[in-house]
Structures are given as structure tokens and as C-alpha cells.
Amino acid sequence: MHKIKQTPEDFIVKEMNDIILGNTGKYAYFLLKKKNYNTIKAIETIAKALGINVKNIGFAGNKDKNAVTEQLISIKNGKKDFEKVSLKDIGLKYVGKGDEEIYLGRLKGNEFYITIRGLEDKEIKKIEEKAKNKQIFMPNYFGEQRFSKSNHWIGKAITNRDFKKAVELVLESNSEQNERIEEHLQKQKNDFIGALKIMPFKLLKLYVHSYQSFLFNKTLEEYISINKISSNKINYDEKIPIIGFSTELKNKKIKKIIEKIMQEEKVTERDFIIRAIPYLSSEGGERDAFIKINDFKIINVEKDELNVGKEKMAVSFSLLKGCYATVLMDFLLKD
């Protein structure tokens, strides 16, 4: 069984963006390098150490915890001296200023340098065969890190207006916000909406987006199964809706699939209008069902020092924003 992220250094991610760096502006830009933290946790840790509001720190994508990652962040009214903050497994490097805040989705993509461990000869041949033409086509699923342990279930509870269950799931996940939530509920026992509002906006939004991603993955999986799609029978222009309150289902085949899934989930498009917490309402969108990777390279194959009798393979590639390296790894080794 192949292994990725056996050590953080096995999974290196570098963000690609086109932010213009200058010497003036209300935002200071820093290169954030981290490991053993997802981005949200790292941002919260930095804000606490600097004594600033977490809302003043912007980032483009939530990078993996079990990885070594680099990405730009913006800090409103930030100072160059902020790079001197000393935190375990977190480093900041000042790179310039500008008037543009970095926000979720404000990136071109990511470069990856990954070591796949625990490989047998047949698995190595499988990867080499798929990489032979220097182009890899794969289903564009959302990756496991989008969901974590319970992100999508929290999002589902929010869209179902079961705010009590949402709070219970947050507390079970040992969120950094647990202490504040529990203090709030001691003062206002049944104010579950207020308890959720204590949490950072970006994290709450992630929960709803995670549930939308869950619905997308179920749709894409069913679409591939029903149409018996293989690598030589792919409509590369096909898009699948990310369900939200303004979703219009025009493709009859996809509409039938989504209607079945939503009936099973007991959710409707209008459920994504969340009046109790308006800023969590989500209009939806669409996403490519399949993507093409043009720059996949096998760097080397060596004996795996961490798994006796196995091999390891180092690979590199880049993906557009919103696409997942873990999905590619699974696809490469799938029959």
C-alpha cells in the first residue's frame, strides 16, 4: 500500500500567485513557511503571537497540515519586524507591500514535490505507464483535506439549520475555538447561533464549502459510474455544479444525478440561504469534472529507507487552484 505524507518533508507545496510586490501600501506581504499546521491554525497562531486580530491576516488557500508548505499572506498595517516572530514550525519572511489583500482563491495554483513511499514494482510500473505520454487526465475530485474529520458534517448541520448539532461537532473536533464557545454557552445556554458566530468567518465558510464539495464528489462519482467513463472516454469540457442557492441544472443527465443525491441528503438549493448567519449563504458555482496535468515528472526511484523491501518515487507537478495532489496520487495508483 503506497504512503504519502509519511513525513512532512515528503509533501512539499509552493503556492503560485501573481501578487505585485512594492514598497508601499496598507498590506504587508509575507512568505509563510510551515509544517504540522494547516493554514487556518497557523494564521491563528501568528495572530496570537503578534497580538493582532486574525481578521487582519489574509491567505489564498488552506494548505495541508502534514506537509511543508509555502504561501503568501497579507497582514493589514503589518510591519517588516513581524518576520522576527519566533514560532515552532512556522516562519515568516517579509517580501513587500501593496494595496491588495490576499483572499481565499487569490492564487494561480500550486507546485508540488512529493515522495510516494511503500511502493512495489507493479505500482511503480503503473505510475510510469500513466505518465508515459507526459499528460495525465484525471477526475477533479475535492481532496480529503477539504473534509478533515467532520468539516462537511458541520456544513451539513448548518445548512439543515441544526445549529446545535453543528456546535456539538465543532466541539468534538477539538477546535481552537472550544474554550470561547463553551464560555459563551455557559452564559447563554441555548444560543448556538451566537456560539458559531464566535468562530472566524473563514473557518465557518469552509464548513459550508466542505459540504458543497461533498455533494460535488458524490455527483462526479455517480456521473463517472453511470457513464462508464474511462481515461479514453472523457469529455474534458464537462462541468459539474457546486450546489448553492442560485444553481440551475441545465444538463439533464447531471440534473437527474443531483436531484437523487439531494433527495437522499434531504437538502435543497434554497437551504444554502442561511438567514440566521447571512454571510454563510453560498450561491454555488461550477467546477471542471476532469483536469489535465501537463508537467508531471518522475524525478527518481530509490529504495525506501522507511519501509523495508519497498521503493520510493519522487515526483513533481503543478495544479491549478482548487485541485488536489492527493487525488492525483490516488488516481495514479488506481487500476
Order of alpha helices (4+ residues) and beta strands (2+ residues): beta-beta-alpha-beta-beta-beta-beta-alpha-beta-alpha-alpha-alpha-alpha-alpha-beta-alpha-beta-beta-beta-beta-alpha
